[in-house]
Amino acid sequence: MMMHMTFYWGKKVTILFDTWRTESWAGYLLSLLALFVAAVFYQYMEDRRVRFKMLVAEGSKPSSPPRTMGTPLLLPSAAAAARLGNPARLASSLLFGVNSAIGYLLMLAVMSYNSGVFIAVVVGLAVGYLFFRSGGEEDFVALENACACS
C-alpha cells in the first residue's frame, strides 16, 4: 500500500498498525469514532493527572530547604532519594507515562495523513478539553515545564 505524504480524503487508510486498515465506510467511520474517543480520553487523563499532582502538592510539605549555589546539582541529596520512593510520585509518573503514550499514539494516527483521521483527533481533543479542562482551577497552575507535550 502506498504511504501518503500529503493530506488526502478517503475511506482506505492504515492507522497505527498494518492490521488496522479500513476498506469500507463502516470500518472507516468506526475507526474515526475510536480515535475521537481516544482523544477525549487523553484530555480526561490529562485532567486526572493535573488534579492528582495538585492534590499531592497540597498534601506535601517541603522536607528540605531549596538548593543553594553551593549545593552540587548533579549529586542526589538524601531528600531526592527519598522522593524517588514516594508512592504519590510513582503514581504521578505512571499517569504521565500513560498519558504520553496515548498522546504519541494519537500523533502517529494523525501521521497517516488522512483528513478524516486528523479531524476526528482534533475535534476529540477539543471536546475533551471542553468537558474536562476548560473551566477549572488548573488554568491558573504555573507550569514548571513549558514543553507542550507535558
C-alpha positions in Angstrom: 0.0 0.0 0.0 1.3 3.4 -0.9 2.2 5.7 2.0 0.7 9.2 1.6 2.9 12.2 2.3 0.2 14.8 1.9 -3.3 15.0 3.3 -5.9 13.1 1.4 -9.6 12.2 1.7 -10.7 8.6 1.5 -12.0 5.6 3.4 -8.9 3.5 2.7 -6.4 4.2 5.5 -4.0 2.3 7.6 -4.0 3.5 11.2 -1.0 2.7 13.5 -0.7 -1.0 12.6 -0.8 -3.0 9.4 -3.8 -4.9 10.8 -5.8 -1.7 11.4 -6.9 -1.0 7.8 -10.2 0.3 6.7 -11.7 -0.7 3.4 -15.4 0.1 3.9 -17.2 3.2 5.1 -18.5 1.4 8.2 -14.9 0.4 9.2 -13.6 3.9 8.4 -16.4 5.6 10.5 -15.9 3.2 13.4 -12.1 3.9 13.3 -12.8 7.7 13.3 -15.1 7.2 16.3 -12.4 5.1 18.1 -9.9 7.9 17.5 -12.3 10.6 18.7 -12.9 8.6 21.9 -9.2 8.1 22.4 -8.6 11.9 22.0 -11.4 12.7 24.6 -9.9 10.1 26.9 -6.5 11.7 26.5 -7.9 15.0 27.8 -9.7 13.2 30.6 -6.4 11.5 31.7 -4.5 14.8 31.5 -7.2 16.4 33.8 -6.8 13.5 36.2 -3.0 13.8 36.2 -3.0 17.5 36.8 -5.6 17.2 39.6 -3.7 14.4 41.2 -0.5 16.5 41.0 -2.3 19.4 42.7 -3.7 17.1 45.4 -0.3 15.7 46.1 1.3 19.2 46.2 -1.3 20.4 48.7 -0.6 17.4 51.0 3.1 17.6 50.9 5.4 19.9 52.7 9.0 20.6 51.6 11.2 18.3 53.6 14.4 20.1 52.8 15.4 23.7 52.1 15.8 24.6 48.4 19.2 24.1 46.8 21.7 26.9 47.2 24.5 27.8 44.8 26.9 25.8 46.9 24.9 22.5 46.5 26.1 20.3 43.7 23.4 19.9 41.1 24.4 16.5 39.8 24.7 14.7 43.1 21.5 13.4 44.5 20.6 14.5 48.0 19.0 12.3 50.7 15.7 14.2 50.1 15.8 13.5 46.4 16.5 9.8 47.0 13.5 9.7 49.4 11.3 11.3 46.9 12.0 8.6 44.3 10.4 6.0 46.7 7.3 8.2 47.3 4.2 6.3 46.1 2.5 9.5 45.0 5.4 10.5 42.8 5.4 7.0 41.3 1.7 7.2 40.6 2.1 10.6 39.1 4.9 9.3 36.9 2.7 6.4 35.8 -0.1 8.7 34.9 2.3 10.9 32.9 3.6 7.8 31.1 0.2 6.6 30.2 -0.9 10.0 29.0 2.2 10.5 27.0 1.7 7.1 25.3 -1.8 7.9 24.3 -0.7 11.3 23.0 2.0 9.8 20.9 -0.3 7.2 19.5 -2.8 9.9 18.5 0.1 11.8 16.9 1.1 8.7 14.9 -2.5 8.2 13.8 -2.6 11.7 12.5 0.6 11.0 10.6 -1.5 8.7 8.4 -2.3 12.0 6.6 -5.9 11.1 6.3 -8.0 14.2 6.7 -10.8 12.4 8.4 -8.4 11.0 11.0 -6.9 14.4 11.5 -10.3 16.0 12.1 -11.5 13.2 14.4 -8.4 13.6 16.6 -8.5 17.4 16.7 -12.3 17.5 17.4 -11.9 14.8 20.1 -9.1 16.8 21.8 -11.3 20.0 21.6 -14.4 18.2 23.0 -12.3 16.5 25.7 -10.8 19.9 26.7 -14.3 21.5 26.8 -15.7 18.8 29.1 -12.7 18.1 31.3 -10.3 21.0 31.3 -11.8 24.3 30.2 -13.3 25.7 33.4 -11.2 24.7 36.4 -8.6 26.0 38.7 -5.9 24.2 36.7 -6.0 27.1 34.3 -4.1 29.1 36.9 -1.4 26.5 37.7 2.1 27.7 36.9 3.7 25.1 34.8 7.2 24.0 35.6 7.9 22.9 32.1 7.0 25.0 29.0 7.1 21.9 26.7 3.7 21.4 25.1 3.9 17.6 25.4 4.0 17.6 29.2 
